[in-house]
């Protein structure tokens, strides 16, 4: 009973539940159709990448994260780092193509992939400097004390915060460890990826250290909402700072390990070509990369966080 209570939704979101279930069903359908070509490790990474955000968005963990700063930092680590990393690493495009209903491909994914505005926006946010600044900048933005206080006191703002972290995380890790994408402005060399992963570690470490060693409570919203555990405000803040400091650095190190391993083995990230004329005639999906791919991945990770 205690376990059921822990995983039961605090405020159940039908949108989140349906989006998550649909994303899993589409992927597993495609995985079954692909057979042995799909392997095992990538499906495990994808399923974990989809279920982890759901655990924080639509179970009682969300309630706990609203009342414990250190747990909210874990929530954002999952939304911004771990889950997007797993989804990008799984390269889910082929399975999602095979499993998607034709009406969805025809009326949603294909128009999105062909939209010139989305293509231009996608190329812009996949520029290395832009992607790095956005990735780190969002962490800083939502941890500004004034912004954090307003966000915690507004359900809508809180949902926007979580959604922005998830979407930006998907875009960033798709660039770092996801499939090679011909729609990007330029090929991203392994050394560039390594430099980006080192670069983003420095400001995250500095922010985590600042919060950990700060002598006053920066985030009074957890006092206003009511802290659940028998923790002082400073102790909760210190644990939260450590969760920004250490695990985020470990995720960058894990990304570095993936890039280095691929470089050493001579294996480039999976490349997905543009859809052929034959596939267009059969209603097959457009390429699993490009502007539609992160949108599909966002839906797959429980984009219905509203």
C-alpha positions as CSV (number, residue, x, y, z in Angstrom):
1,X,0.0,0.0,0.0
2,X,2.8,2.4,0.8
3,X,4.4,1.7,-2.6
4,X,1.1,2.2,-4.4
5,X,0.6,5.5,-2.5
6,X,4.2,6.6,-3.5
7,X,3.6,6.0,-7.2
8,X,0.0,7.2,-7.4
9,X,-0.5,10.6,-9.0
10,X,-0.7,13.6,-6.8
11,X,-2.8,15.5,-9.3
12,X,-3.4,13.0,-12.1
13,X,-2.9,14.4,-15.6
14,X,-4.7,12.4,-18.3
15,X,-2.7,14.2,-21.0
16,X,0.6,13.1,-19.5
17,X,-0.6,9.5,-19.0
18,X,-2.0,9.2,-22.5
19,X,1.1,10.8,-24.1
20,X,3.5,8.5,-22.2
21,X,1.4,5.4,-22.9
22,X,1.1,6.3,-26.6
23,X,4.8,7.0,-27.0
24,X,5.7,3.6,-25.4
25,X,3.1,1.8,-27.5
26,X,4.3,3.4,-30.8
27,X,7.9,2.6,-30.0
28,X,7.3,-1.0,-28.9
29,X,5.1,-1.6,-32.0
30,X,8.0,-0.3,-34.2
31,X,10.5,-2.4,-32.2
32,X,8.5,-5.5,-32.8
33,X,8.3,-4.8,-36.5
34,X,12.1,-4.2,-36.7
35,X,12.8,-7.6,-35.0
36,X,16.4,-8.5,-34.3
37,X,17.6,-5.2,-36.0
38,X,16.3,-3.2,-33.0
39,X,18.5,-5.0,-30.4
40,X,17.8,-4.8,-26.7
41,X,19.9,-2.1,-25.1
42,X,18.5,0.8,-27.1
43,X,14.9,-0.1,-26.3
44,X,15.8,-0.3,-22.6
45,X,17.3,3.1,-22.8
46,X,14.3,4.5,-24.6
47,X,11.7,3.0,-22.2
48,X,13.7,4.3,-19.2
49,X,14.0,7.7,-20.8
50,X,10.3,7.9,-21.2
51,X,9.3,6.5,-17.8
52,X,11.7,8.6,-15.7
53,X,10.1,11.9,-16.5
54,X,6.7,10.4,-16.0
55,X,7.7,9.3,-12.5
56,X,8.3,13.0,-11.6
57,X,5.6,14.5,-13.6
58,X,2.6,12.3,-12.8
59,X,3.3,10.4,-9.6
60,X,3.5,11.5,-6.0
61,X,7.2,12.3,-6.5
62,X,6.0,15.6,-8.0
63,X,4.4,16.5,-4.7
64,X,7.6,15.7,-2.8
65,X,9.6,17.7,-5.3
66,X,7.4,20.8,-4.5
67,X,8.3,20.5,-0.8
68,X,12.0,19.5,-0.9
69,X,14.6,21.5,-2.8
70,X,17.1,18.7,-3.0
71,X,14.5,16.4,-4.6
72,X,13.5,19.1,-7.1
73,X,17.1,19.2,-8.2
74,X,16.9,15.5,-8.8
75,X,13.7,16.1,-10.8
76,X,15.5,18.6,-13.0
77,X,18.5,16.3,-13.4
78,X,16.2,13.7,-14.7
79,X,14.2,16.0,-17.0
80,X,17.2,18.0,-18.3
81,X,20.0,15.4,-18.3
82,X,19.3,11.7,-17.7
83,X,16.1,11.1,-19.6
84,X,17.0,13.1,-22.7
85,X,20.4,11.5,-22.7
86,X,18.9,8.0,-22.7
87,X,16.4,8.9,-25.4
88,X,19.0,10.5,-27.6
89,X,21.4,7.5,-27.1
90,X,18.6,5.1,-28.0
91,X,18.3,6.6,-31.5
92,X,14.6,5.8,-31.6
93,X,13.8,7.2,-35.1
94,X,13.5,3.9,-36.9
95,X,11.3,2.3,-34.3
96,X,9.1,5.4,-34.0
97,X,8.7,5.5,-37.8
98,X,7.8,1.8,-38.0
99,X,5.3,2.1,-35.1
100,X,3.6,5.4,-35.9
101,X,0.1,5.2,-37.4
102,X,-0.1,6.5,-41.0
103,X,-2.5,9.2,-40.2
104,X,-0.1,10.6,-37.6
105,X,2.8,10.5,-40.1
106,X,0.7,12.1,-42.9
107,X,-1.0,14.8,-40.8
108,X,1.5,15.7,-38.1
109,X,5.1,14.5,-38.5
110,X,5.5,15.1,-42.2
111,X,4.1,18.6,-42.1
112,X,6.3,19.4,-39.1
113,X,9.4,18.1,-40.8
114,X,8.7,20.1,-43.9
115,X,7.9,23.4,-42.1
116,X,10.5,25.9,-43.1
117,X,10.1,28.0,-40.0
118,X,10.7,25.0,-37.8
119,X,13.6,23.9,-39.9
120,X,15.3,27.3,-39.5
121,X,14.6,27.3,-35.7
122,X,16.0,23.8,-35.4
123,X,19.2,24.7,-37.2
124,X,19.6,27.8,-35.0
125,X,19.2,26.0,-31.7
126,X,21.5,23.2,-32.9
127,X,24.3,25.6,-33.3
128,X,27.0,24.6,-30.7
129,X,27.2,28.0,-29.0
130,X,23.4,28.5,-28.9
131,X,22.8,25.0,-27.7
132,X,25.4,25.4,-24.9
133,X,24.1,28.8,-23.7
134,X,20.5,27.6,-23.8
135,X,21.4,24.5,-21.8
136,X,23.2,26.2,-19.0
137,X,21.1,29.4,-19.2
138,X,17.9,27.6,-18.4
139,X,19.4,26.1,-15.3
140,X,20.5,29.5,-14.1
141,X,17.2,31.1,-15.1
142,X,14.9,28.8,-13.1
143,X,17.3,29.0,-10.1
144,X,17.2,32.8,-9.8
145,X,15.6,33.3,-6.4
146,X,12.9,35.7,-7.6
147,X,12.0,33.6,-10.6
148,X,12.0,30.4,-8.5
149,X,9.7,31.9,-6.0
150,X,7.2,33.0,-8.6
151,X,7.4,29.7,-10.4
152,X,6.8,27.7,-7.2
153,X,3.6,29.7,-6.4
154,X,2.1,29.2,-9.9
155,X,1.0,25.8,-11.2
156,X,1.2,27.0,-14.8
157,X,4.7,28.5,-14.4
158,X,5.9,25.3,-12.7
159,X,4.6,23.2,-15.7
160,X,6.3,25.6,-18.1
161,X,9.6,25.3,-16.2
162,X,9.5,21.5,-16.3
163,X,8.5,21.4,-20.0
164,X,11.3,23.8,-21.0
165,X,13.9,21.7,-19.1
166,X,12.7,18.5,-20.9
167,X,12.6,20.0,-24.4
168,X,15.9,21.8,-24.1
169,X,17.5,18.7,-22.6
170,X,16.3,16.7,-25.6
171,X,17.6,19.2,-28.1
172,X,21.0,19.4,-26.4
173,X,21.6,15.7,-25.9
174,X,20.3,14.9,-29.4
175,X,23.1,17.2,-30.6
176,X,25.7,15.5,-28.3
177,X,25.0,11.8,-28.5
178,X,22.0,11.4,-30.8
179,X,21.8,10.4,-34.5
180,X,23.9,12.4,-37.0
181,X,21.5,14.8,-38.6
182,X,22.0,16.1,-42.2
183,X,19.5,19.0,-41.5
184,X,21.9,20.7,-39.1
185,X,23.9,23.6,-40.4
186,X,27.2,21.7,-40.2
187,X,28.6,18.4,-39.0
188,X,29.7,18.6,-35.4
189,X,33.2,17.1,-35.0
190,X,33.9,14.9,-31.9
191,X,36.4,17.4,-30.5
192,X,33.7,20.1,-30.7
193,X,31.3,17.9,-28.7
194,X,34.0,17.2,-26.1
195,X,34.7,20.9,-25.7
196,X,31.0,21.7,-25.3
197,X,30.6,19.0,-22.6
198,X,33.5,20.4,-20.7
199,X,32.3,23.9,-21.1
200,X,28.8,23.3,-19.7
201,X,30.3,21.6,-16.6
202,X,32.1,24.7,-15.4
203,X,29.1,27.0,-14.9
204,X,27.0,24.2,-13.4
205,X,29.8,23.4,-11.0
206,X,30.1,27.0,-10.0
207,X,26.3,27.3,-9.5
208,X,26.2,24.1,-7.4
209,X,29.1,25.3,-5.3
210,X,27.6,28.7,-4.7
211,X,24.3,27.3,-3.6
212,X,26.0,24.6,-1.4
213,X,28.1,27.1,0.5
214,X,25.7,30.0,0.7
215,X,25.1,30.9,4.3
216,X,21.5,32.1,4.0
217,X,18.4,30.4,2.5
218,X,18.0,31.4,-1.1
219,X,14.7,29.7,-1.8
220,X,12.0,30.5,0.8
221,X,9.2,29.0,-1.3
222,X,10.0,25.6,0.3
223,X,9.3,27.1,3.7
224,X,6.1,28.7,2.4
225,X,4.9,25.5,0.8
226,X,6.0,23.5,3.9
227,X,9.1,21.4,4.0
228,X,8.3,17.7,4.3
229,X,11.4,16.2,5.9
230,X,13.0,17.2,9.2
231,X,15.6,19.3,7.4
232,X,16.6,22.8,8.0
233,X,16.4,25.2,5.1
234,X,20.2,25.4,4.8
235,X,20.6,21.6,4.9
236,X,18.0,21.2,2.2
237,X,19.7,23.9,0.2
238,X,23.1,22.3,0.6
239,X,21.9,18.9,-0.5
240,X,20.3,20.6,-3.6
241,X,23.5,22.4,-4.4
242,X,25.4,19.1,-4.3
243,X,22.8,17.6,-6.7
244,X,23.6,20.4,-9.1
245,X,27.3,20.2,-8.6
246,X,28.1,16.4,-8.7
247,X,25.5,14.5,-10.8
248,X,25.4,17.1,-13.5
249,X,29.2,16.8,-13.9
250,X,28.9,13.1,-14.0
251,X,26.4,13.4,-16.9
252,X,28.9,15.5,-18.8
253,X,31.5,12.9,-18.1
254,X,29.2,10.1,-19.3
255,X,28.6,12.1,-22.5
256,X,32.3,12.5,-23.0
257,X,32.8,8.8,-22.5
258,X,30.2,8.1,-25.3
259,X,31.8,10.6,-27.7
260,X,35.3,9.3,-26.9
261,X,34.3,5.6,-27.3
262,X,32.7,6.4,-30.7
263,X,35.8,8.2,-31.8
264,X,38.1,5.5,-30.7
265,X,36.1,2.8,-32.3
266,X,35.6,4.8,-35.5
267,X,31.9,4.5,-35.2
268,X,30.0,7.7,-36.1
269,X,26.6,8.4,-34.6
270,X,23.8,6.8,-36.5
271,X,22.9,8.8,-39.7
272,X,19.4,9.0,-40.9
273,X,18.8,9.9,-44.5
274,X,16.0,11.8,-46.0
275,X,12.8,9.9,-46.9
276,X,12.9,8.4,-50.3
277,X,10.2,8.8,-53.0
278,X,9.2,5.2,-52.4
279,X,8.6,5.7,-48.7
280,X,6.7,8.9,-49.4
281,X,4.2,6.9,-51.5
282,X,3.6,4.3,-48.8
283,X,3.0,6.7,-46.0
284,X,6.3,5.9,-44.3
285,X,7.6,8.4,-41.8
286,X,9.8,11.3,-42.7
287,X,13.4,11.2,-41.4
288,X,13.6,10.6,-37.7
289,X,15.9,13.6,-37.3
290,X,15.3,17.3,-38.1
291,X,12.7,19.5,-36.5
292,X,10.1,16.8,-36.0
293,X,12.5,14.4,-34.2
294,X,13.0,16.3,-31.0
295,X,9.3,17.1,-31.0
296,X,8.5,13.4,-31.2
297,X,11.1,12.7,-28.5
298,X,9.5,15.4,-26.3
299,X,6.2,13.7,-26.7
300,X,7.9,10.4,-26.0
301,X,9.3,11.6,-22.7
302,X,5.9,12.7,-21.4
303,X,5.5,16.1,-23.1
304,X,2.0,16.3,-21.7
305,X,3.4,17.6,-18.4
306,X,0.6,20.1,-18.3
